[in-house]
Amino acid sequence: MSSLFKEFSDTYAEFKRQFPKHPLVEELRSRISRGKFPSDEWLRSRTKVMRDLMAPVWGRSQSTESQSPSDYSDVA
């Protein structure tokens, strides 16, 4: 469980650095500060949300634009 919490903590620190005024920062901080250790599912879901916000779909698609058309030959 500590590795999940470390992954969440590292992601949270990066998210907070990139988006210091995002409402999710306050929500996560208040949730953790209640003193109740979050479940694995909660840690996974919030880590995913932060990662998705830091690397939105339209930002990730730029890497696929650099591929040549032949790279898609097996896609039907």
Sequence and secondary structure as in RCSB ss.txt:
>XXXX:A:sequence
MSSLFKEFSDTYAEFKRQFPKHPLVEELRSRISRGKFPSDEWLRSRTKVMRDLMAPVWGRSQSTESQSPSDYSDV
A
>XXXX:A:secstr
 HHHHHHHHHHHHHHHHH TT HHHHHHHHHHHTS    HHHHHHHHHHHHHHHS HHHHHHHHHTS GGGGTT 
 
